[in-house]
Amino acid sequence: MRDNFGRYCAATSARVAAVVKADAYGLGMIPVADALYKAGCRTFFVAFTAEGASLREHLRDVDIYVLSPLVATESQVLLNYGLIPCLYDLQGVDAWLIAAREANMTMPVALHVETGINRLGMPETEVRALCNDQRRRRGLHVAMLMSHLACADDPGAAHNARQLRRFEQMRRLFPGVPCSLSNSGGVFLGRNYHFDMVRPGIGLYGHDPHYRVTAPRVKPVVRFEAPLAQIKRLPAGEAVGYGATYVSREDKQIGVVLAGYADGIDRRAFDPQSWPPQQAAVSGVRVRVIGRISMDITTVDLSALHGRQVRVGDTVEFFGQVIAVEEIAEQLGTIPYELFTRIGSRVVRAYEE
């Protein structure tokens, strides 16, 4: 992960921030932030105020931006912890001005403007109204003007250039204010998308959003593994799992793995009609997932090992080194973001230097 941070730093002259929202995409916010801090990162983005407060207690000398809209009741927490709110409308601007005035403090904010993703974002009419309102403008310390790309994962999308043009237009309303537009994929769209800060998230954790159209420029980080709890012979004609949806046509060896949908194994992983069949890996060899995924258990066909010795306690990889997370995501009709963030809380996170 620190290597991936370095790759982003090498790709731009802009400051590289790290998005660690959703518990660092399910990987553990505090240890991930620790590793990135050691790599030189000094700016972090979280989703919610509580995440920011937790991170601030761990890291004192960093900038922490909170991406969720301002909730007036949380203003004092933001001020107390020195967190930087992202403001998306005039209502949020006014709420922040009131809170800062009552606390007799002037604290920085990020102004998130709408350029074409149409989720959270201040529309251009409100942006211009803010700029023309001297009372609001004087009281607001805009430390960052930012927006978010909708199609950064597709380098050929015309929407990227459209958003860039809109962002450039609004940027001119805030001379001298640092700007940020690019997420993980946006960094690789070219330097004209970089501005003063880039904000990679999923790219730090090993998924290049341009994976399907270019050679990946980041290294895999996450290995999702679980131990074999039992190895047994399955006679021909015997069924496996709930509903008896898989019936073996021949005698074979199977393995029972201690991980199920409660741990983040997608219950769709066994589909008798799917091709290629869903897979895992044992000792570097791909094996097929068979039978329905249970809450705590997944079953695999060990026939592909061709007699290679395997023991109880050996690990089974669901994605990581042998099987790319992108491959599994594509087979399941989802994206690596979901696979990472769905890894259950009881799964042990082990970190390697």
C-alpha positions as CSV (number, residue, x, y, z in Angstrom):
1,M,0.0,0.0,0.0
2,R,2.8,2.4,0.8
3,D,4.3,1.4,-2.6
4,N,1.0,2.4,-4.2
5,F,1.1,5.7,-2.4
6,G,4.6,6.2,-3.8
7,R,3.3,5.4,-7.3
8,Y,0.7,8.1,-7.1
9,C,3.2,10.6,-5.8
10,A,5.4,9.8,-8.8
11,A,2.5,10.3,-11.2
12,T,1.8,13.9,-10.1
13,S,3.4,17.0,-8.7
14,A,0.2,17.7,-6.8
15,R,-0.2,16.8,-3.1
16,V,-1.4,13.2,-2.7
17,A,-4.2,12.7,-0.1
18,A,-5.6,9.4,1.0
19,V,-9.2,8.5,1.2
20,V,-9.7,6.2,4.2
21,K,-13.5,6.3,4.5
22,A,-15.5,3.2,5.2
23,D,-12.8,1.9,7.6
24,A,-10.2,2.4,4.8
25,Y,-12.5,0.5,2.4
26,G,-12.9,-2.3,4.9
27,L,-9.2,-2.8,5.6
28,G,-8.9,-1.0,8.9
29,M,-8.6,2.8,9.0
30,I,-6.1,3.3,11.8
31,P,-3.4,0.8,10.7
32,V,-3.9,1.9,7.1
33,A,-3.6,5.5,8.0
34,D,-0.5,4.7,10.1
35,A,1.2,3.0,7.1
36,L,0.3,5.9,4.8
37,Y,1.5,8.4,7.3
38,K,4.9,6.6,7.4
39,A,5.0,6.9,3.6
40,G,4.6,10.6,3.9
41,C,0.8,11.2,3.6
42,R,-0.4,14.2,5.6
43,T,-3.9,14.7,4.2
44,F,-6.8,12.2,4.8
45,F,-10.4,12.1,3.7
46,V,-13.1,10.3,5.8
47,A,-16.8,10.0,5.2
48,F,-18.2,10.9,8.6
49,T,-17.4,13.1,11.6
50,A,-17.0,10.2,13.9
51,E,-14.4,8.7,11.6
52,G,-12.5,12.0,11.5
53,A,-12.5,12.3,15.3
54,S,-11.2,8.7,15.7
55,L,-8.4,9.4,13.2
56,R,-7.6,12.7,14.8
57,E,-7.0,11.0,18.2
58,H,-4.4,8.8,16.4
59,L,-2.8,11.4,14.1
60,R,-2.4,14.9,15.3
61,D,-0.4,16.7,12.6
62,V,-2.5,15.9,9.5
63,D,-5.3,17.5,7.7
64,I,-8.6,15.6,7.9
65,Y,-11.5,16.4,5.6
66,V,-15.0,15.1,6.3
67,L,-16.9,14.2,3.1
68,S,-20.4,14.0,4.5
69,P,-22.6,17.1,4.5
70,L,-22.4,19.2,7.5
71,V,-24.8,18.3,10.3
72,A,-25.3,21.4,12.5
73,T,-25.2,19.3,15.7
74,E,-21.7,18.0,14.8
75,S,-20.2,21.4,14.2
76,Q,-18.7,21.6,17.6
77,V,-17.1,18.2,17.2
78,L,-15.6,19.3,13.9
79,L,-14.2,22.5,15.6
80,N,-12.9,20.6,18.6
81,Y,-11.1,18.1,16.6
82,G,-9.8,20.4,13.9
83,L,-11.6,18.6,11.2
84,I,-12.3,20.3,7.8
85,P,-15.9,20.0,6.7
86,C,-17.0,19.7,3.0
87,L,-19.8,22.1,2.2
88,Y,-22.3,21.3,-0.5
89,D,-24.9,24.0,-0.3
90,L,-25.7,27.5,1.1
91,Q,-27.5,25.9,4.0
92,G,-24.3,24.2,5.0
93,V,-22.3,27.3,4.6
94,D,-24.7,29.3,6.8
95,A,-24.7,26.5,9.5
96,W,-20.9,26.5,9.5
97,L,-20.7,30.3,9.7
98,I,-23.0,30.3,12.7
99,A,-21.0,27.6,14.5
100,A,-17.7,29.3,13.8
101,R,-19.0,32.6,15.0
102,E,-20.4,31.2,18.2
103,A,-17.1,29.5,18.9
104,N,-15.2,32.7,17.9
105,M,-13.1,30.6,15.5
106,T,-12.3,30.8,11.8
107,M,-11.7,27.3,10.5
108,P,-11.0,26.1,7.0
109,V,-13.6,24.4,4.8
110,A,-13.7,22.6,1.5
111,L,-16.3,23.8,-1.0
112,H,-17.5,20.9,-3.1
113,V,-19.0,22.1,-6.3
114,E,-21.2,20.3,-8.8
115,T,-19.7,19.6,-12.2
116,G,-21.7,16.7,-13.5
117,I,-21.9,13.7,-11.1
118,N,-25.0,15.1,-9.5
119,R,-24.7,13.5,-6.1
120,L,-23.5,15.9,-3.4
121,G,-22.3,19.2,-4.8
122,M,-23.1,22.9,-4.8
123,P,-24.8,23.9,-8.1
124,E,-23.3,26.7,-10.1
125,T,-26.1,29.1,-9.2
126,E,-25.4,28.8,-5.5
127,V,-21.6,29.0,-6.1
128,R,-22.1,32.3,-7.9
129,A,-24.6,33.5,-5.2
130,L,-21.9,32.7,-2.6
131,C,-19.3,34.6,-4.4
132,N,-21.6,37.7,-4.8
133,D,-22.5,37.6,-1.1
134,Q,-19.7,39.5,0.7
135,R,-21.0,38.7,4.1
136,R,-20.8,35.0,3.5
137,R,-17.6,35.1,1.5
138,R,-15.7,37.2,4.1
139,G,-16.6,34.8,6.9
140,L,-15.7,31.6,5.0
141,H,-12.2,30.4,4.8
142,V,-12.2,28.2,1.7
143,A,-9.1,26.0,2.0
144,M,-10.0,23.8,-0.9
145,L,-12.3,23.9,-3.9
146,M,-13.2,20.4,-5.0
147,S,-15.4,18.3,-7.2
148,H,-15.7,14.6,-8.1
149,L,-15.4,12.8,-11.4
150,A,-18.2,10.5,-12.5
151,C,-16.4,8.5,-15.2
152,A,-12.7,8.5,-14.1
153,D,-12.6,4.8,-14.5
154,D,-13.2,5.2,-18.3
155,P,-10.4,7.2,-19.9
156,G,-12.4,7.6,-23.1
157,A,-15.5,9.0,-21.6
158,A,-16.3,12.5,-22.9
159,H,-17.9,13.3,-19.6
160,N,-14.5,13.6,-18.0
161,A,-13.5,16.6,-20.2
162,R,-17.0,18.1,-19.7
163,Q,-16.5,18.0,-15.9
164,L,-13.0,19.4,-16.3
165,R,-14.3,22.4,-18.2
166,R,-17.0,23.1,-15.7
167,F,-14.5,22.8,-12.8
168,E,-12.1,25.2,-14.6
169,Q,-15.0,27.7,-14.9
170,M,-15.8,27.6,-11.3
171,R,-12.2,27.6,-10.3
172,R,-11.9,31.1,-11.8
173,L,-14.4,32.4,-9.2
174,F,-11.9,31.4,-6.4
175,P,-8.5,32.9,-7.4
176,G,-5.7,31.5,-5.2
177,V,-7.7,28.8,-3.6
178,P,-6.2,25.3,-3.9
179,C,-8.2,22.9,-6.1
180,S,-8.9,19.1,-6.2
181,L,-10.7,17.1,-8.8
182,S,-9.1,13.7,-9.2
183,N,-9.8,10.4,-7.5
184,S,-7.9,7.2,-8.1
185,G,-8.8,6.9,-11.8
186,G,-8.6,10.7,-12.4
187,V,-4.9,10.8,-11.5
188,F,-4.2,8.7,-14.6
189,L,-6.3,10.8,-16.9
190,G,-3.5,13.4,-17.2
191,R,-1.9,16.2,-15.4
192,N,-4.5,18.7,-16.4
193,Y,-6.8,16.8,-14.0
194,H,-4.4,17.1,-11.0
195,F,-4.6,20.7,-9.9
196,D,-3.2,21.1,-6.3
197,M,-4.4,17.9,-4.7
198,V,-5.4,14.4,-5.8
199,R,-7.5,12.0,-3.7
200,P,-6.8,8.3,-4.4
201,G,-8.8,5.8,-2.5
202,I,-9.3,2.3,-4.1
203,G,-6.0,2.7,-6.0
204,L,-4.1,2.8,-2.8
205,Y,-5.6,-0.6,-1.9
206,G,-4.6,-2.3,-5.1
207,H,-7.3,-1.7,-7.7
208,D,-6.5,0.4,-10.7
209,P,-9.9,1.8,-12.0
210,H,-8.4,1.6,-15.5
211,Y,-7.7,-2.2,-15.0
212,R,-9.7,-3.2,-18.1
213,V,-8.3,-0.7,-20.5
214,T,-4.6,-0.3,-19.5
215,A,-2.0,-2.3,-17.7
216,P,-2.6,-1.8,-13.9
217,R,-0.3,0.8,-12.4
218,V,-0.8,-0.2,-8.8
219,K,0.0,-3.4,-7.0
220,P,-2.5,-5.8,-5.4
221,V,-2.6,-5.2,-1.6
222,V,-5.4,-7.4,-0.2
223,R,-5.5,-11.1,0.2
224,F,-8.8,-12.6,1.4
225,E,-8.0,-16.0,2.8
226,A,-9.6,-18.5,5.2
227,P,-8.5,-21.9,6.6
228,L,-9.5,-25.4,5.6
229,A,-11.5,-26.9,8.5
230,Q,-12.0,-30.3,7.1
231,I,-11.0,-32.4,4.1
232,K,-13.2,-35.3,3.1
233,R,-14.1,-37.8,0.4
234,L,-17.3,-37.1,-1.5
235,P,-18.8,-40.2,-3.2
236,A,-20.4,-39.8,-6.6
237,G,-24.1,-39.0,-6.4
238,E,-23.7,-37.1,-3.0
239,A,-24.9,-33.6,-2.6
240,V,-23.2,-30.6,-1.0
241,G,-24.7,-27.8,0.9
242,Y,-28.2,-26.3,1.5
243,G,-30.8,-27.2,-1.0
244,A,-28.6,-30.0,-2.4
245,T,-27.9,-27.7,-5.4
246,Y,-24.6,-29.4,-6.2
247,V,-24.4,-33.2,-6.8
248,S,-21.1,-34.8,-7.6
249,R,-20.9,-36.9,-10.7
250,E,-17.8,-38.7,-9.5
251,D,-15.8,-39.6,-6.3
252,K,-13.7,-36.6,-5.3
253,Q,-12.0,-34.8,-2.5
254,I,-13.6,-31.7,-1.1
255,G,-12.5,-29.1,1.4
256,V,-14.7,-27.2,4.0
257,V,-13.5,-23.6,4.5
258,L,-14.2,-21.5,7.6
259,A,-15.7,-18.5,5.8
260,G,-19.1,-17.7,4.6
261,Y,-21.4,-14.9,3.6
262,A,-21.2,-13.4,7.1
263,D,-17.5,-12.9,6.4
264,G,-18.0,-11.3,3.0
265,I,-18.1,-14.3,0.7
266,D,-20.8,-13.4,-1.8
267,R,-23.7,-15.9,-1.6
268,R,-23.9,-15.8,-5.4
269,A,-20.4,-17.4,-5.6
270,F,-21.9,-20.8,-6.4
271,D,-24.1,-20.6,-9.4
272,P,-24.6,-24.0,-11.2
273,Q,-25.2,-22.1,-14.4
274,S,-22.2,-19.8,-14.3
275,W,-19.3,-20.1,-16.6
276,P,-16.5,-19.9,-15.8
277,P,-17.4,-21.4,-12.4
278,Q,-16.6,-19.4,-9.3
279,Q,-13.2,-20.2,-8.0
280,A,-10.9,-20.1,-5.0
281,A,-7.2,-21.1,-4.8
282,V,-5.4,-23.7,-2.6
283,S,-1.6,-23.9,-2.7
284,G,-1.6,-21.6,-5.7
285,V,-4.0,-23.9,-7.7
286,R,-7.5,-22.8,-8.6
287,V,-10.3,-24.9,-7.3
288,R,-14.0,-24.6,-7.8
289,V,-16.5,-23.4,-5.2
290,I,-19.3,-26.0,-4.9
291,G,-22.6,-26.0,-3.1
292,R,-24.3,-22.9,-1.6
293,I,-22.3,-20.5,0.5
294,S,-23.4,-20.8,4.2
295,M,-23.2,-18.1,6.8
296,D,-19.9,-19.5,8.1
297,I,-18.8,-22.1,5.6
298,T,-17.8,-22.4,1.9
299,T,-17.0,-25.8,0.2
300,V,-14.5,-26.3,-2.5
301,D,-13.7,-29.1,-4.9
302,L,-10.0,-30.1,-4.4
303,S,-9.9,-32.3,-7.5
304,A,-7.7,-29.8,-9.4
305,L,-4.9,-30.5,-6.9
306,H,-4.5,-33.9,-8.5
307,G,-3.4,-35.6,-5.3
308,R,-1.1,-32.8,-4.2
309,Q,-0.9,-32.9,-0.4
310,V,-3.2,-30.5,1.4
311,R,-3.8,-30.3,5.1
312,V,-6.4,-29.0,7.5
313,G,-5.4,-25.5,8.4
314,D,-4.0,-24.7,4.9
315,T,-5.4,-21.4,3.6
316,V,-7.8,-21.0,0.8
317,E,-7.6,-17.7,-1.2
318,F,-10.8,-16.1,-2.4
319,F,-9.0,-13.3,-4.0
320,G,-5.6,-11.7,-3.8
321,Q,-2.4,-13.2,-5.4
322,V,-3.7,-16.1,-7.6
323,I,-7.1,-14.7,-8.3
324,A,-7.4,-11.0,-9.0
325,V,-10.2,-9.2,-7.1
326,E,-11.2,-7.7,-10.4
327,E,-11.8,-11.2,-11.8
328,I,-14.1,-12.2,-9.0
329,A,-15.9,-8.9,-9.1
330,E,-16.6,-9.3,-12.8
331,Q,-17.9,-12.8,-12.3
332,L,-20.2,-11.6,-9.6
333,G,-21.4,-8.6,-11.5
334,T,-20.0,-6.2,-8.9
335,I,-16.9,-4.1,-8.3
336,P,-13.8,-4.4,-6.1
337,Y,-15.0,-1.6,-3.9
338,E,-17.9,-3.8,-2.7
339,L,-15.8,-6.9,-2.2
340,F,-13.4,-5.0,0.0
341,T,-15.9,-3.2,2.1
342,R,-18.1,-6.3,2.6
343,I,-15.3,-8.2,4.4
344,G,-16.9,-8.9,7.7
345,S,-15.7,-7.5,11.1
346,R,-14.9,-10.9,12.5
347,V,-12.3,-11.5,9.7
348,V,-8.8,-10.9,11.2
349,R,-6.9,-8.2,9.4
350,A,-3.2,-9.1,9.4
351,Y,-0.8,-6.4,8.2
352,E,2.6,-6.9,6.6
353,E,5.4,-4.4,6.3
